[in-house]
Amino acid sequence: MKEITVLIVDDHPLFRQGVREALSLEEDIEVIGEAANGREALELIRALQPDVAILDVNLPEMNGQQVTHRVTQEHLPTRILLLTGYDDPQQTLHAALAGAAAYCAKEIEPQRLVKTVREIVQGKYVIGEHHFTREELERWIDEQLESARRPYSEPGNPFHPLSEREMEVLSCVVRGMSNKEIAALLGISHQTVKNHITSILRKFGVEDRTQAVVYALKRGWVKLQDTDIKT
């Protein structure tokens, strides 16, 4: 039987050790590396191309969803298993959209983790309590997108994962406004603007404002001439 190679990524050494010990009990699984942040994880995924990378969602430098997005964009063969400490249906959906093969709670039982690793190597998808084939996952995503449409959205507008305030901030970014200008226009603090932009980057799985604008423009969520800002 071919060994399943695994990379473990978490910024807490004790958590990495616990995952390593759980996986080391399995004859068909080999841990070939560890990383403590997202950038290091992406470098190791590119270099080692493990079968599975187990990533915490909240990583320093690049979060787990950003790493997932890059792995998907670069068509790397590694399957991503994201672990989260939060029960957030919106982030569960966004993980699936980013290309994660699995999205599970960090308190997952060791044997459940092992089973999930084996399942996603076989091409399955494990999103929370759901187990999918690729076709089933695509149908589930379509259903979630339909049910998650914002009540304030105009009929026919595509779903986006941002709050109303985040959309206002993003519209300002599209117009080339600085954080200081956005804060003044919306009547919020400079730090609040920074927090909103950080959240936008995390939800889109991108690294900077330019990538966020391109990501939103391609999906029709904003327009270059967007000026509909509520004050």
Backbone torsions as a table, in degrees:
resi	resn	phi	psi	omega
1	MET	NA	131.7	179.4
2	LYS	-69.5	134.4	178.1
3	GLU	-71.5	142.8	174.2
4	ILE	-89.3	119.9	-179.3
5	THR	-91.0	137.9	-172.7
6	VAL	-133.2	139.8	171.1
7	LEU	-111.3	134.1	-179.8
8	ILE	-110.5	128.2	-176.8
9	VAL	-130.5	115.6	176.1
10	ASP	-161.2	146.8	-178.2
11	ASP	-84.9	3.0	176.3
12	HIS	-110.3	111.9	-177.5
13	PRO	-56.3	-37.9	-178.5
14	LEU	-65.5	-36.4	177.8
15	PHE	-67.5	-43.5	177.7
16	ARG	-59.1	-41.3	-179.5
17	GLN	-62.7	-42.1	179.6
18	GLY	-62.7	-42.7	178.3
19	VAL	-65.4	-43.3	179.4
20	ARG	-59.4	-45.2	-178.5
21	GLU	-64.1	-38.7	179.1
22	ALA	-65.4	-42.1	-178.0
23	LEU	-74.9	-29.7	-176.5
24	SER	-67.7	-15.7	178.1
25	LEU	-76.0	-11.9	-176.8
26	GLU	-98.9	126.7	-176.1
27	GLU	-66.7	-26.2	-175.1
28	ASP	-97.1	8.6	-179.4
29	ILE	-124.0	131.9	178.7
30	GLU	-127.0	123.1	174.7
31	VAL	-82.4	117.9	-174.6
32	ILE	-107.0	0.1	178.7
33	GLY	-179.4	163.6	176.5
34	GLU	-138.0	154.2	176.2
35	ALA	-145.0	155.7	-176.7
36	ALA	-111.1	-5.5	178.6
37	ASN	-149.1	169.1	-174.1
38	GLY	-67.3	-38.9	-178.7
39	ARG	-66.1	-43.3	177.3
40	GLU	-63.3	-38.6	178.7
41	ALA	-60.0	-46.6	-178.7
42	LEU	-63.1	-40.4	178.1
43	GLU	-61.9	-43.4	-179.4
44	LEU	-70.4	-35.8	176.7
45	ILE	-62.4	-42.8	178.0
46	ARG	-64.0	-41.3	-174.8
47	ALA	-78.2	-43.7	-172.8
48	LEU	-96.0	-25.2	-176.9
49	GLN	45.8	59.0	177.3
50	PRO	-65.0	159.5	176.4
51	ASP	-65.0	-39.3	-177.4
52	VAL	-136.5	138.5	170.2
53	ALA	-117.6	122.9	178.3
54	ILE	-98.4	114.3	-173.8
55	LEU	-122.5	137.9	166.2
56	ASP	-70.3	143.8	178.0
57	VAL	-66.4	-42.4	-175.3
58	ASN	-95.6	80.6	178.0
59	LEU	-103.6	149.4	173.1
60	PRO	-72.2	157.5	176.6
61	GLU	74.2	-58.2	170.0
62	MET	-136.3	129.0	179.6
63	ASN	-78.5	171.4	-175.2
64	GLY	-59.9	-36.8	179.9
65	GLN	-71.3	-34.0	176.2
66	GLN	-64.7	-42.9	177.6
67	VAL	-61.9	-44.5	179.1
68	THR	-58.2	-45.1	-179.6
69	HIS	-60.4	-42.6	-179.5
70	ARG	-67.5	-41.7	178.4
71	VAL	-60.6	-41.6	178.2
72	THR	-65.9	-45.6	-180.0
73	GLN	-60.4	-38.7	-176.6
74	GLU	-86.5	2.0	177.8
75	HIS	56.1	38.8	176.6
76	LEU	-76.9	146.5	-173.5
77	PRO	-76.4	-12.1	-176.4
78	THR	-64.9	133.3	176.0
79	ARG	-90.1	133.6	-175.4
80	ILE	-100.7	127.9	173.7
81	LEU	-112.7	110.7	-179.2
82	LEU	-94.3	136.8	175.9
83	LEU	-113.6	134.8	-177.1
84	THR	-131.0	148.0	175.5
85	GLY	-95.3	4.2	-175.4
86	TYR	-123.3	142.5	175.9
87	ASP	-97.6	87.8	-175.2
88	ASP	-126.6	103.3	-178.1
89	PRO	-56.2	-34.9	-179.5
90	GLN	-65.6	-41.6	178.9
91	GLN	-72.3	-29.8	174.2
92	THR	-60.7	-45.9	178.0
93	LEU	-63.4	-43.0	-177.7
94	HIS	-66.4	-33.4	176.1
95	ALA	-62.0	-41.9	178.2
96	ALA	-65.0	-41.5	178.7
97	LEU	-64.6	-33.8	-180.0
98	ALA	-71.1	-20.7	177.9
99	GLY	114.1	10.8	179.1
100	ALA	-65.3	140.4	175.7
101	ALA	-84.9	-22.9	178.3
102	ALA	-150.1	146.4	178.8
103	TYR	-140.9	108.4	-170.9
104	CYS	-132.9	160.7	176.6
105	ALA	-70.9	146.2	-179.3
106	LYS	-66.5	-22.7	179.4
107	GLU	-85.0	17.0	178.9
108	ILE	-54.9	139.7	177.4
109	GLU	-67.3	144.8	-177.8
110	PRO	-52.8	-44.9	-178.4
111	GLN	-68.4	-31.2	175.8
112	ARG	-68.0	-38.6	177.6
113	LEU	-62.7	-45.9	179.0
114	VAL	-59.8	-45.0	179.4
115	LYS	-61.5	-40.9	-179.9
116	THR	-64.9	-42.2	177.3
117	VAL	-56.9	-46.8	-178.9
118	ARG	-65.5	-38.5	-178.5
119	GLU	-65.5	-44.6	-175.8
120	ILE	-73.0	-26.5	174.2
121	VAL	-65.3	-30.0	178.7
122	GLN	-83.1	3.9	177.0
123	GLY	97.3	2.6	178.9
124	LYS	-82.5	167.9	176.6
125	TYR	-125.9	134.3	-179.8
126	VAL	-124.3	105.4	-178.4
127	ILE	-117.0	103.7	-174.4
128	GLY	63.4	-123.1	179.3
129	GLU	-91.2	-0.3	-175.8
130	HIS	-93.8	139.8	175.6
131	HIS	-119.8	123.3	-171.5
132	PHE	-129.0	152.5	157.7
133	THR	-82.8	174.5	179.3
134	ARG	-60.5	-43.9	-178.6
135	GLU	-65.0	-40.3	178.7
136	GLU	-66.3	-38.1	177.7
137	LEU	-62.1	-44.3	-179.5
138	GLU	-62.0	-38.8	177.4
139	ARG	-66.6	-41.2	179.0
140	TRP	-62.4	-43.5	178.3
141	ILE	-60.2	-45.0	178.8
142	ASP	-58.8	-42.3	179.7
143	GLU	-65.3	-41.9	-179.7
144	GLN	-67.1	-39.6	178.4
145	LEU	-62.3	-40.5	-179.1
146	GLU	-67.1	-43.7	-176.1
147	SER	-77.4	-19.4	-175.9
148	ALA	-94.5	6.6	179.3
149	ARG	-59.0	137.2	-178.6
150	ARG	-67.2	140.6	178.4
151	PRO	-64.6	-21.8	179.9
152	TYR	-89.4	-3.9	-177.9
153	SER	-71.7	145.3	175.3
154	GLU	-72.7	147.5	177.5
155	PRO	-54.3	132.3	177.6
156	GLY	92.9	-13.8	178.3
157	ASN	-70.3	140.7	178.7
158	PRO	-70.3	149.5	176.1
159	PHE	-64.0	141.3	169.9
160	HIS	-134.4	153.5	-173.8
161	PRO	-87.7	15.5	-174.5
162	LEU	-101.4	152.8	171.9
163	SER	-73.4	169.6	-179.9
164	GLU	-61.6	-43.7	179.2
165	ARG	-64.5	-40.1	178.0
166	GLU	-62.3	-36.8	176.7
167	MET	-64.9	-36.8	176.9
168	GLU	-64.4	-43.3	177.8
169	VAL	-63.4	-44.0	179.8
170	LEU	-61.5	-40.5	178.4
171	SER	-60.8	-37.0	176.3
172	CYS	-66.6	-41.0	178.5
173	VAL	-61.8	-41.4	178.1
174	VAL	-57.9	-35.3	-179.2
175	ARG	-80.7	1.5	176.1
176	GLY	82.9	17.7	-177.7
177	MET	-79.2	146.6	176.2
178	SER	-79.6	167.1	177.7
179	ASN	-58.7	-39.9	179.8
180	LYS	-62.5	-42.7	179.7
181	GLU	-67.2	-39.4	178.6
182	ILE	-64.0	-44.1	179.7
183	ALA	-59.0	-43.6	-179.2
184	ALA	-66.5	-41.6	-177.9
185	LEU	-66.9	-42.9	-174.7
186	LEU	-90.4	-7.9	179.3
187	GLY	71.1	36.1	178.5
188	ILE	-126.5	168.3	-177.1
189	SER	-76.4	160.0	176.8
190	HIS	-59.3	-40.5	-179.5
191	GLN	-65.8	-37.2	178.0
192	THR	-63.8	-39.5	176.0
193	VAL	-60.2	-46.8	179.2
194	LYS	-59.2	-41.6	179.7
195	ASN	-63.1	-41.9	178.9
196	HIS	-64.1	-42.4	-179.0
197	ILE	-66.2	-40.2	176.2
198	THR	-59.7	-41.9	178.8
199	SER	-64.9	-40.5	178.6
200	ILE	-61.5	-46.4	180.0
201	LEU	-61.4	-41.4	-179.3
202	ARG	-64.5	-45.6	-177.7
203	LYS	-67.0	-34.0	179.0
204	PHE	-82.1	-17.4	-176.4
205	GLY	70.1	36.6	180.0
206	VAL	-122.2	172.7	-170.6
207	GLU	-106.5	-20.7	-177.5
208	ASP	-149.0	174.9	-175.8
209	ARG	-62.4	-40.2	-178.8
210	THR	-61.3	-45.7	178.6
211	GLN	-62.8	-36.8	179.0
212	ALA	-64.1	-41.8	179.3
213	VAL	-63.7	-46.9	179.8
214	VAL	-61.1	-43.4	-179.8
215	TYR	-58.6	-46.2	-178.0
216	ALA	-72.1	-38.4	179.5
217	LEU	-62.8	-43.5	-178.2
218	LYS	-61.5	-29.2	-177.6
219	ARG	-95.8	2.0	176.9
220	GLY	74.4	17.6	-178.4
221	TRP	-79.0	-26.0	177.1
222	VAL	-138.6	165.3	175.3
223	LYS	-125.9	153.4	-178.7
224	LEU	-60.6	-29.9	-179.6
225	GLN	-94.7	16.2	-176.2
226	ASP	-60.7	120.9	179.6
227	THR	-133.4	12.8	-176.1
228	ASP	-83.3	78.7	-177.7
229	ILE	-111.7	128.8	179.4
230	LYS	-89.2	133.8	177.9
231	THR	-115.7	NA	NA
